[in-house]
Amino acid sequence: MNIRMLKDGEQPPWNLLLLADPSKDLVSKYLDKSFCYVVESETEVTIGVIVLVPISNHIIEIMNLAVDESYQGKGIGTILLKHGIQTAAEKGYNTVEIGTGNSSINQLALYQKVGFRITGIDHDFFIRNYEEPIFENGIQCRDMIRLSMPSSL
Ligand SMILES: CC(C)(COP(=O)(O)OP(=O)(O)OC[C@H]1O[C@@H](n2cnc3c(N)ncnc32)[C@H](O)[C@@H]1OP(=O)(O)O)[C@@H](O)C(=O)NCCC(=O)NCCS
């Protein structure tokens, strides 16, 4: 397994990016100003992605994180998250933020296991920004749960 930065002009892994965020418009908007890293299998197939977007001189946000469905549950998401946090520290950002839906129970578990803590709720974010209603785990995704952690503990 190898993690590398997406090369200039290289096609981003849309199939993975859209797993984490169903709006191609929203993804395109942040991709241009981001640091995008992909994880490749031994056979150089792209199996994961993480997208970091600077918010200010000190804060960077993980805007997208996805692992190919057939590779999920093997620890790759955790490795990508830790890589993102390490990269943030190396680039001089002292705070890492991430947001997820109120219905994204597994993601909320993953982020807190890595060290993120809940800082706030953006009420009705998914109602305002997505045309189609989103349901996960039998719950409507309405609110964005905001989480944050220092890039070095
Ligand atoms: C979220 C995602 C990136 C996690 O990647 P992953 O490689 O499966 O994650 P890991 O194997 O490192 O799992 C870490 C933790 O996530 C949770 N988790 C991951 N998959 C899970 C599953 N199928 N069921 C329950 N919990 C799960 C668990 O808490 C797990 O911790 P554990 O191993 O101690 O049980 C991946 O599931 C994914 O791409 N999902 C679709 C896109 C998405 O929702 N992205 C996040 C947008 S907010």
The ligand as an ORCA input file, in Angstrom:
! r2SCAN-3c Opt
* xyz 0 1
  C     -15.620      6.162      6.424
  C     -14.562      5.305      5.698
  C     -13.574      6.221      5.002
  C     -13.833      4.465      6.747
  O     -12.795      3.743      6.084
  P     -12.396      2.267      6.534
  O     -11.134      1.905      5.845
  O     -13.558      1.366      6.381
  O     -12.130      2.548      8.103
  P     -11.345      1.642      9.136
  O     -11.269      0.232      8.628
  O     -10.063      2.327      9.455
  O     -12.353      1.666     10.367
  C     -12.181      2.542     11.428
  C     -13.451      2.633     12.266
  O     -14.546      3.081     11.474
  C     -15.741      2.420     11.911
  N     -16.177      1.560     10.822
  C     -15.625      1.442      9.598
  N     -16.356      0.586      8.839
  C     -17.372      0.157      9.608
  C     -18.469     -0.727      9.413
  N     -18.664     -1.352      8.232
  N     -19.342     -0.903     10.403
  C     -19.163     -0.277     11.593
  N     -18.133      0.584     11.840
  C     -17.256      0.771     10.868
  C     -15.364      1.617     13.101
  O     -15.542      2.433     14.237
  C     -13.902      1.323     12.872
  O     -13.181      1.138     14.037
  P     -12.787     -0.340     14.540
  O     -11.910     -0.905     13.466
  O     -12.096     -0.076     15.837
  O     -14.088     -1.077     14.669
  C     -15.231      4.337      4.692
  O     -16.186      3.532      5.353
  C     -15.886      5.020      3.514
  O     -15.235      5.330      2.523
  N     -17.203      5.300      3.600
  C     -17.933      5.941      2.504
  C     -17.503      7.378      2.362
  C     -17.721      8.195      3.600
  O     -18.757      8.091      4.260
  N     -16.722      9.057      3.923
  C     -16.806      9.964      5.051
  C     -17.585     11.187      4.681
  S     -18.024     12.135      6.125
*
